[in-house]
Amino acid sequence: MTDQSIFPTRSSEDLTRAHLNDLRHGLLRLHKALVDSERISYERFHGRVTSSGELLQLVIQHEWFAWLHPVSELVVQIDELVDADDPMTANDASSLIERARALLNPSESGAGFEKQYYDALQRDPDVVMTHAQVLQLLAPDVQV
């Protein structure tokens, strides 16, 4: 006999929220890997970045790092959905997951984010590993 108080069942909204939180954390790890990779490239042209505060300002304001903004914007959108007072719908969550799938689609012949992302994947194994981890969270067979 199973005691429900020991093994409570989770609602589909709870599972969706947990999945989005996992995706959020994966995207944050990916964003960090991309920032670290871009920092190295940036420093080759502009000299050493001397502090984390300086790096933060560059990531927010410098055009060199502007291509990373869609990743941070997606994290914010996930945060807003997960933290909203209204119940989360499966469509809301699916929409964000589809945006993530579309965003994390590198292209050698593309422009903007997809080209920059392709280049980062070509030069940095940490970006490749983190990308693979996030793709696992975006796999179509993962329940939302």
N, C-alpha and C positions, 0 to 999 in steps of 0.2 A: 504494500500500500504506500502510495506517495503522498507526502504531506505537502499541501499547496503552500503553506506558509514558509516551508523550507525552499521550495522550488516554484516561486511565483511565475506566472506566465507574463510575457511582455506583449503589449499591444503592438499592432502594426505601426502605429505612429512612433512608439518608442524605438522600434527596430529601425525605422526610417531615420529618425533623429540620430541614433547611434551610427548608422552608416554615413550620414552626412558629416557627423563629427569626425569619423575616421577619414573621410575624404578631405575635410578641412585640414586635419593634421598632415596628411600626405601632401596637400598643396603647399602648406607652409614649409615642409621639408624641401619640396621641389623649389620653391621660391628662394629659400636660403642657398641651396646648391647653385641656382642660377646667379644669384647675387655674388656669391663667392667666385664663380667662374668669370663673371663680367668684371669683377674687381681686378682680377689678374690682368685681363685684357686692357682695362682702363689704365692701370698703373704702368703698363708698357708704354703708353702714349703720353700720359699726363704726370707721371711721377707717383710716388708712394702716397697712399691714403693713410694718414697718421692716427686716426681714431675712429671708433665706432660711430661717434656723433657725426664726424665728417662724412663717413660712408652713408649714414642714414640720410643726411641732407642731399648727397649725390643721388641716392636711389629715388628720393622724392622729387628732386628738382632738375637734375641734369638730364639732358636729352640722351646721353649715352645709355642710361638705365630706363628710359621711358618705355621701351618695349616690354618691360616686365610688369607694367601697371595692370594689364588685364588679369594676371594671376592674382594680384592682391585684391583687385576689385571683385573677383569671383569668391575669394575667401570672405570678403565683407558681405556679399550677397548670401552666402551660406550662413554666416553669423546672424544676419537679420532674420532669415527664415527660422533658424533653430531657436532664436531668442524671442520670437514674436509671441504675443499673448494669444493670438488666434490659433486654432488647431491647424496643424500642417496637413496639407493634402498630398496625396501621392503624386498628383500632377505637378505641384510646386517643386517637390524633390526631384522628380524625373526631369523637369525642365532644367534645373541646375546641373544635373548629371550630364544631360545632353550638351549643355554649354561647355562643360569641362572636357567632354569627349571632342567636341569641335575645336576647342582652343588648343588642346594638346595634340595637334595634328601637324607635325613638322613637315616642311616641304623645301627641298633644295631649290626649286624654281619659283617658290612663292615670294611673297613680299611681306614686310612688316613682321609681326610676331612669328608667323610660321617659318619664315626664313631664318630669323635670329635664333629661334628655338632649334631648328635643324643644325645651325652652326654650333650652338652650345653642345648639342648631343654628339657632334663630330669631334669636338676637342676635349671633352671632359667626362671621364668615366663615372664620376660621382653623379653627374646629371643623368647619365644613362641609367644608372642603378636606381636612382630616385624616380625617374620617369617610369621605369618598369614596375616599381611598387605602386605608383598611382594608377597605372593602367590596370593593375589587378583589381583595384577598388572600382574601376569603371567598366569592368567586364560585364557584358550583357546578361550573363547568368547570375550575377550578384543580385539578390533580392533587395528591393527598395520598399 
